[in-house]
Amino acid sequence: MKIFWSIFAVLVLLGIASWFFGSFNEAGEVAQDEFGPKAVLEKYEWFIDQATGIEKMDQDIKIFEKRVQGIDKQYTGYGEDKSKWPAHIQVQYDTAYQQARDDLMAVISQRNNLVKEYNAQSQKFNWKPFQTKPDKPEEIFYE
């Protein structure tokens, strides 16, 4: 019976040691997955891609704002008082203006989604070191 308990004690100690060293191995794997060279490159590239996307959306917003303003300029020949315009011109103007404004709002919404993702990832401690800009981009709210 002493031999049985001795073997049992040795197996329990080996199991505890195996679990203990396995935890270190798992911690090493997690560190490698989060901070290894491949992870560093992927996270850095993700931030670069997002920042580039946000900058592109900023340029697109300027283009769509000019498009909205261009519609107003296009119809200035009919006068300032839109109530005096012919009915079919009012409909054309309203349709064109609303479409341009909807397009602008869609681009702003897409940009804000990119900004939210960028800012959310930059808050995570395992992503923060790879953030490309220390100042987080602001969302745009259009009147």
Buried (B, 14 or more C-beta within 10 A) or exposed (E): EEEEEEEEEEEEEEEEEEEEEEEEEEEEEEEEEBEEEEBEEEBBEBBEEBBEBBEBBEEBBEEBBEBBEEBEEEBEEBEEEEEEBEEEEBEBBEEBBEEBBEBBEEBBEBBBEBBEBBBEBBEEEBBEEBBBEEEEBEBBEEE
